[in-house]
Amino acid sequence: MATPIGNADDISLRALAVLRAADLVAAEDTRVTAKLFARHGIAARLTAYHDHNAERVRPGILAKLAAGAVVALVSDAGTPLISDPGYKLVRAAVAANVAVTALPGPSAVLTALVLSGLPPDRFLFAGFLDARTERRRRALAELAAVPASLVFFESAQRLATSLADMRDQLGARDAAVGRELTKRFEEMRRGTLPDLAAHYHAAGPPKGEVVVVVGPPRDDVAPVSVDALLRDALAHQSLRDAADAVAKASGRPRREVYARALALARGSAADDP
């Protein structure tokens, strides 16, 4: 049996029982999990399983599972399989007809959603946005029409830039930034995307891991200027790609946006459409 378990100070009694009974515990960082074991008197065998060794280690773990061993997968923090290679191990175990259960730990995604004060009834977790500006903006443009709250992981170093891209592609929506959620120095900052982008541009990168929650589209929020979106897009995209991205982000007909992009590219000063 394979069991994903979150590694945290408030670990459940059930999770502790599974760890004590496991034949093998695959940990994201054995040093972190060793501290947990020492705190709770657990003597199970540890092995490392993370992004850099997953392809090499996974066959051995699957062989142990096939032989009837109980294997627990532990993450450093939060719920395993969310933005880590654990899902490939679970997928392979399921394909091999191995029984799999989960004992979730604290979840930064759900904690951010609950603490944000934004609508939690419908949400989309989009993981990490691309580090490359063009791809990040394109992904945000594709998400602009989703009628749900959006949840992202983001690096502290890129936070201000990503918030500015969210502002440009999603408009002046309500949003929240969570730092070190489910941990000792947990912090939430709430505001609009323009407010949050300005704050982190001035304050610099926060310390720790970051989660961003953006509210769903609102009818009472004024749309972002098509010209402003086009000027920004044309600075790093071809005219065709810029028109495609802005048409998706603004909801305007592509032909209309493409014509405006041509006018801007030629230096036209016509009014916003």
N, C-alpha and C positions, 0 to 999 in steps of 0.2 A: 504494500500500500504506500502511496506517495501522499504527503501532507504538506502543503504550503502553510507556513506560519510566520506571522509578523513578529519581529524582534523588538520588544519595547519594555519599559519599566512596569507598565500595567498589564503584563501578559496574563492570560487567563489560566485558571487551574487546569482546565482541559488541555491547553497547549503544553503546560509543564508536564502533565502526565504522558502526553504523546512523545515529548522529547526524551523523557526518562526511559520510555519503552522502545525507542527507535534503535534499529541496528546501525543506522548511519544518518548523520545530519549534514546535509549539503548547505553551506553557508556562503553568503555573498562575501563576507570578510570573517575568517575564522577567529581573528583577534577580537572583534566586536562580540561575536557569539560566545567566545571563551569567557568573557567577562560575565555574560548572562548565566552561563553554566556555573561559574564559580559562585555567583550570588545565590543560586538556587540549588546547589549541590547536585548538579547533573554530570554524569560521567560518560555520556554517549560519545561514540567516535565521530570526529569532525573531518570534513573534507571541503575544500574550496570549490565553489561553483559560481562563476561570474562571467561578465562579457568577454573576457580575454581567454578563458579556458573552456567555455561551455561546449564547443564542438568536440574537443578532445576528451572531456570528462564525461559527457552525457552517455556514451555507449556503455561505460562501466557501471554507471548508476542504473541504467535500464537492465543490464544483466543481473544485477543484484535484485531488482524488483521482480524480474522473471523467475528468479530462484526463490521468491517468497519473502524477501527481506522487507522490513518496514523502513522507509526512507522519509525523512522530514526535510523540507526545503525552507530555509530561513533567510529573510532579508535583513539588512542592517536597520531599517526603519520603515514603518508603514506596512502596507499590504503587499506581499510578494506578487510578481507577475505584472504589476503596473509599471510600465516603462523599464523592464529588465528582462533578461533572457529566460526567466523561469517558465514563461508560457510555452516555449519550445519543448521543455522537459515534460510538462503536463500533456501537451499535445501528443508527444511520442508515447507516453505512458498510456494515455487513452487509446491510442491506435493499437497498443499491445495488449489491450483488455485488462490493464492493471487498475484496480480500484483506487480512485483518487478522491480525497476530501479536502476541505479548506478550513482553517481556523484563522480568520482574518485578524490582523492587528490594526492599529490606528491608521486611518486613511486621510492623507492630506487633501485629497480631492473632495471627499465628502465633508471634511471639516471646513474647508474653504467655502464650499457651497452653503453650508448651514450658517456660518458666521458672516457671510457677505451681506446678508439681508436682501439678497436678490431672489427672484422666483426660483424655487428648487423643484417644482413639480415636473418640469421638463428641462433636461440639461444634456449637453454634449461635451464629453471629455476629449480634447484634441491633442493631448500629449505635449511634446515639445515642438514649438514652431521651428522652422528651418533657420539656421544661423545666417544663411545668405539672404540679403535684403530682398531681392527680386522674388525669390521663391516664397519667402515669408509673406510678402504683400499679396502675392497671388493666392496663397492659401487662405488668407484673411478675406480676400474678395469673394472666394468661393463659399465662405461661411457666413457672409453678411446677411443672407436671406433666411438663415436657419431660425425658426421661431422658438428659440430656447435659450437658456443661459449657456454661456460658453466657458469652459474651464481649461486653462493651459498651465503646463509647467514652463518655467523660464529661468535662465541663468541670471544671477544678480547683475552680471556685467552687461547683459544685453537688455535689461529691464526697461530702461528709459527709452531706448530706440524702439523696442517692440511696442511699448505703450503708445508712442508717437505714430507708429504704423497702424495700430488698432484705431487710434483716433481718426486717422485719415481714411481708413478703409471701412470702419464701422460707424463712424459718426460720434456725436457727443453722448454716448450711452453711459448709464450708471455702471460702475465697476468697483472692484475691491482687489487689493493686493495683500496676500497673506505671506508672512515670513516665519519660518521655523514652526510650522503648524504641527500640533500634537507633541511638541517638545517644550523644554523649560522656558525658552525666551519667545514664546508665541506672540505674534503681533498681527493686527489687521488694520489696514488703512482703506477708507472708503471715500468715494467721490465720483466725479465724471472722468471719462478717459482723458479729456484735455487737462483737467486738474491734476490727475495722477501723473500724466506724462511730464507736466511742468515741474511737479514736486520732485520726482526722481531725477530729472535732468539737473535740477539745482542741488539736490542733496547728495547725488552720487549713488553708487550701487549699495544696496543694503547688505547686511551680513546674513549668511545662511541660505537655505533653500526657499524658493519663491513659487507661489501659486497665484495665478491671476484669474479672477472671475469677471466675466462681462455679461451684463444683463441682455435680455432679448431685445429685438428691434422695438422701438416705441414710435407710435404714430405722431406723438407731439414733439418729436425731436426734429429740428430743421435738417434737411439733407445737406451733406457736405457739398460745397461748390464743385461742379463738374470740372470747371477750369482748374481749380486748385488740385484736384486729383490728377488731371491730365498733366499739368506742369510737373508734378512730382513724379509721375510714371514715366514721362518722356525723358526725364533726366537720366534714367538707367535702363529704359526698354526701347525696343523699336516702336515705330508709330503703330503698327498693327497690333503688337502685344499690349501696348499701353491702352489702346482703344478697347480691346477685348476685356482687359482687367477692369477698367473704369466702367464699362457697360454693365458688367456683373455687379460691381460694388454699388453703383448708383441706381440700377434698375432702368436706366434709359435705353432706348433702342440703339443697337450697335451702329447702325448706319448714321444716326444722328451724332453719336459720340465720335465716330471716325471722322465725320465731316468737321467737327469742332477741333479734333486733334490736328487735322490738316491745316486749319486756319491758324491755330496757335503755332504750329511748326513754321508757318510762313510769316509769322509776326503779326497776324491779324489782331486788332483790338476790339473785335465785336463783343457785344454784351454776352453774359452767361446765358446758356440756353435755359 
